[in-house]
Amino acid sequence: MNGVETLSAHRAFGGTQAFHRHASREIGLPMRFGLYLPPQAEARRVPLLVYLAGLTCTEETFAIKAGAQRLAVELGLALLTPDTSPRGAGVPGEDAAWDFGIGAGFYLDATQAPWSRHWRMESWLMAELLPLVAAEAPVDRERIGLVGHSMGGHGALTLALRHPGRFRSLSALAPICAPMSCPWGVKAFTGYLGDDRAAWTAHDASELMRSQPSAPYPGGLLIDQGLADQFLATQLHPEAFEAACAAAGQPLQLRRHAGYDHGYYFIASVIDDHLRHHAQRLGD
């Protein structure tokens, strides 16, 4: 791909899992992403599923841990895995990302100094990375789906609702559904967006869904949530998004799983259903 450095490439299930880096004009720093291309991409453009990972993850985490490539080949899906945050900005407090403090990407554009210079994750994804991949890789720009986990689930829900028509399908795994009402979200939004809570509503999935004039995804949304998730009661609040979908008339399948926690064993257990959810909606 033009302007993109390939860091590594690995044959997997007949396709290729590669990891790349490019100089991001939006972030102002090098940014990394992974791209899995199934063998069908050698002959034609294929649908693209974008996966937004959670805190402490990188562009490699989902590709290594979720085991999604095998079914992606069967379904003919490409998989895009962006990194989760800017890195190496030299901003004091940047490393606080590891405890869900300021520094985590949260898939938004910060408006407050010092974060506003580099923390432009929404613009990087929507205005730079997706157009770059659509132009340079054999993927179909008209058939793109979005899924995310935890902080990335927040990103998937909010970006899909903030950019109507850009994603044909949407799902999430243990997403942060109401960041205005949880400690992680309040800390991040205060640092990135300031103290005016009115500005926060544009990045809260439940608030965004509640304001929809009609169902943005009439074919349905899928969310999976583990009931042994240590963050469920205090941070995730799927019931808030469930209520917002009901108010907007948005069909939602919210599946609650006894015994499952927040990690990648849970993701690996349910990811096949998400790939099938997207493949059905991204089909020709």
Order of alpha helices (4+ residues) and beta strands (2+ residues): beta-beta-beta-beta-alpha-alpha-beta-alpha-beta-alpha-beta-alpha-alpha-alpha-beta-alpha-beta-alpha
